[in-house]
Amino acid sequence: MRLIKLSIILLLISGICFADTLSDVHCDSSTGATGFGASKEQYMADISRKMEENIRWQKYNQERKPGWAAGLWSYFIPGAGHFYCGDNLSGTVFAAGTIGSLVLMASSKSEATAEIGLIACLALRVGDIALAVIAADEYNESLKEKYNLVFSTTPKKDKVYISYVHRF
């Protein structure tokens, strides 16, 4: 773990000192001052802030739930994708609804009731899978808020710029 942290520090320092995109910024290795005239303390605070940001990104990436996985869980087990994303109420509703519609279909004495059970079961299954993917997206959005990570895109001519915003 220390080796990873040391590697991150070295990458951040080299990225700040030798930034290709900011050609007017330089780093004086003897004083630690940047081309913007910042003090050594401010320079070290910037590095510390970038390290904290990197740690938040790592935590977010470890805890995020991919939508495809939630959908796959719900495909095989009714409601499981919602449980995977921490949405226990929806998981319970879809599991109970699917089981109930299967019981209705299996125990019906008339063909019309069996068809209603089949249609209900199919509708619940499709809704379960689709809403599990949405639940994963909502879970990931709440993680972004938890770690103060916000993304935005800015379309400009032929390019799209993605920016990062930190909320204090």
C-alpha positions as CSV (number, residue, x, y, z in Angstrom):
1,M,0.0,0.0,0.0
2,R,2.9,2.4,0.8
3,L,4.4,1.6,-2.6
4,I,1.1,2.6,-4.3
5,K,0.9,5.8,-2.3
6,L,4.5,6.7,-3.1
7,S,3.9,6.0,-6.8
8,I,0.8,8.2,-6.8
9,I,2.8,11.0,-5.1
10,L,5.6,10.7,-7.7
11,L,3.2,10.7,-10.6
12,L,1.4,13.8,-9.2
13,I,4.6,15.6,-8.7
14,S,5.9,14.8,-12.1
15,G,2.5,15.6,-13.7
16,I,2.5,19.0,-12.0
17,C,6.1,19.8,-12.8
18,F,6.1,18.6,-16.4
19,A,2.6,19.4,-17.5
20,D,2.4,19.3,-21.3
21,T,-0.8,21.1,-21.5
22,L,0.3,24.0,-19.3
23,S,3.6,25.0,-21.0
24,D,3.8,28.3,-19.1
25,V,3.9,26.5,-15.8
26,H,7.2,25.3,-14.4
27,C,8.4,23.9,-11.2
28,D,11.6,25.0,-9.5
29,S,12.8,21.9,-7.8
30,S,15.1,23.8,-5.5
31,T,12.4,26.1,-4.0
32,G,9.3,24.1,-4.9
33,A,7.7,27.3,-6.4
34,T,5.5,27.0,-9.4
35,G,5.4,29.3,-12.4
36,F,2.3,31.0,-10.9
37,G,4.4,32.3,-8.1
38,A,2.9,30.0,-5.5
39,S,4.7,29.4,-2.3
40,K,6.1,26.0,-1.4
41,E,3.3,25.5,1.2
42,Q,0.7,26.2,-1.4
43,Y,2.4,23.9,-3.8
44,M,2.5,21.1,-1.2
45,A,-1.2,21.8,-0.4
46,D,-2.1,21.4,-4.1
47,I,-0.3,18.0,-4.2
48,S,-2.1,17.0,-1.0
49,R,-5.4,18.0,-2.5
50,K,-4.7,16.0,-5.6
51,M,-3.8,13.0,-3.6
52,E,-7.0,13.2,-1.6
53,E,-8.9,13.5,-4.8
54,N,-7.2,10.5,-6.2
55,I,-8.1,8.5,-3.1
56,R,-11.7,9.5,-3.4
57,W,-11.7,8.3,-7.1
58,Q,-10.2,5.0,-6.0
59,K,-12.9,4.5,-3.3
60,Y,-15.6,5.4,-5.8
61,N,-14.3,2.9,-8.4
62,Q,-14.1,0.2,-5.7
63,E,-17.7,0.7,-4.5
64,R,-19.5,1.5,-7.7
65,K,-22.0,-1.0,-9.1
66,P,-22.0,-1.6,-12.9
67,G,-25.5,-1.5,-14.4
68,W,-24.9,-4.6,-16.5
69,A,-24.2,-6.6,-13.3
70,A,-27.4,-5.4,-11.6
71,G,-29.4,-6.3,-14.7
72,L,-27.7,-9.7,-14.9
73,W,-28.5,-10.5,-11.3
74,S,-32.2,-9.5,-11.9
75,Y,-32.3,-11.6,-15.0
76,F,-31.4,-14.8,-13.1
77,I,-33.0,-14.1,-9.8
78,P,-36.0,-11.9,-9.4
79,G,-35.2,-8.7,-7.4
80,A,-31.5,-9.7,-6.9
81,G,-30.2,-6.7,-8.9
82,H,-32.1,-4.3,-6.6
83,F,-30.7,-6.1,-3.5
84,Y,-27.2,-5.8,-5.1
85,C,-27.7,-2.0,-5.4
86,G,-29.0,-1.7,-1.8
87,D,-32.6,-1.1,-2.9
88,N,-34.2,-3.7,-0.7
89,L,-37.8,-2.5,-1.0
90,S,-37.8,-2.7,-4.8
91,G,-36.0,-6.1,-4.7
92,T,-38.7,-7.4,-2.3
93,V,-41.5,-6.1,-4.4
94,F,-40.2,-7.6,-7.7
95,A,-39.3,-10.9,-6.0
96,A,-42.7,-11.2,-4.4
97,G,-44.6,-10.0,-7.5
98,T,-42.8,-12.5,-9.7
99,I,-43.4,-15.4,-7.3
100,G,-47.0,-14.3,-6.9
101,S,-47.6,-14.2,-10.7
102,L,-46.0,-17.6,-11.1
103,V,-48.3,-19.0,-8.4
104,L,-51.3,-17.4,-10.0
105,M,-50.3,-18.9,-13.4
106,A,-49.6,-22.4,-12.0
107,S,-52.7,-22.6,-9.8
108,S,-55.3,-21.1,-12.1
109,K,-58.1,-23.3,-13.3
110,S,-59.0,-21.1,-16.3
111,E,-56.9,-20.3,-19.3
112,A,-57.6,-16.5,-19.0
113,T,-56.2,-16.4,-15.4
114,A,-53.1,-18.3,-16.5
115,E,-52.6,-15.8,-19.3
116,I,-52.9,-12.9,-16.9
117,G,-50.3,-14.5,-14.6
118,L,-48.0,-15.0,-17.6
119,I,-48.3,-11.4,-18.8
120,A,-47.8,-10.2,-15.2
121,C,-44.8,-12.3,-14.8
122,L,-43.2,-11.2,-18.1
123,A,-43.9,-7.5,-17.3
124,L,-42.4,-7.8,-13.9
125,R,-39.3,-9.6,-15.2
126,V,-38.7,-6.9,-17.9
127,G,-39.4,-4.1,-15.4
128,D,-37.1,-5.8,-12.8
129,I,-34.2,-6.0,-15.2
130,A,-34.6,-2.4,-16.6
131,L,-35.1,-0.8,-13.2
132,A,-32.2,-2.8,-11.7
133,V,-29.9,-1.0,-14.2
134,I,-31.4,2.3,-13.2
135,A,-31.0,1.5,-9.5
136,A,-27.3,0.9,-10.2
137,D,-27.0,4.3,-11.9
138,E,-28.7,5.9,-8.9
139,Y,-26.4,4.1,-6.5
140,N,-23.4,5.3,-8.4
141,E,-24.8,8.9,-8.4
142,S,-25.2,8.7,-4.6
143,L,-21.5,7.6,-4.4
144,K,-20.4,10.6,-6.4
145,E,-22.2,12.8,-4.0
146,K,-20.8,10.9,-1.0
147,Y,-17.2,11.5,-2.3
148,N,-17.9,15.0,-3.7
149,L,-17.3,13.9,-7.3
150,V,-19.4,15.7,-10.0
151,F,-18.9,15.4,-13.7
152,S,-20.1,17.7,-16.5
153,T,-19.6,17.8,-20.2
154,T,-19.2,20.9,-22.3
155,P,-19.8,20.4,-26.1
156,K,-17.6,22.8,-28.2
157,K,-17.5,22.6,-32.0
158,D,-16.0,19.2,-32.8
159,K,-15.0,18.2,-29.3
160,V,-16.6,17.4,-26.0
161,Y,-14.8,18.5,-22.8
162,I,-15.3,16.6,-19.6
163,S,-14.7,18.4,-16.4
164,Y,-14.5,17.5,-12.8
165,V,-16.1,19.7,-10.1
166,H,-15.4,19.3,-6.4
167,R,-18.1,20.5,-4.0
168,F,-16.9,21.8,-0.6
